[in-house]
């Protein structure tokens, strides 16, 4: 993401939580008040396998389980 949008993102209540190591560009944005909102500018599926998924996928599944338990 273009870094010139950082101020607008933060003013909208989002949190920048990850940058690219090579160019120091924003790659991960979260909404702290949301149960699970993470937007990424990379492809976690490319570093995953059926037995060893990217941590984002495990985090999403855990959040879904938590929400399901709360809804009971």
C-alpha positions, 0 to 999 in steps of 0.5 A: 500500500502507498504510505501516503495513506497512513494518516487516513488509515489511522484516522479511520481507526485502523492500526498498521501492524506490518510493513514489508522488510525491503521497502518499508511499505504498509502490508498489514492493517487491522481494526482493533475493535473488530473481533478479527479484521486483518487486511494483508497485501501479501499472499499467506496461502503461498507459504501454507500447506495442508499440514502447516498453514500460515498463522493468519489462517489459524488465527481466523479459525480461532476467532471464528470458534470464539464467535461461535461459542459466544453466539450459543 
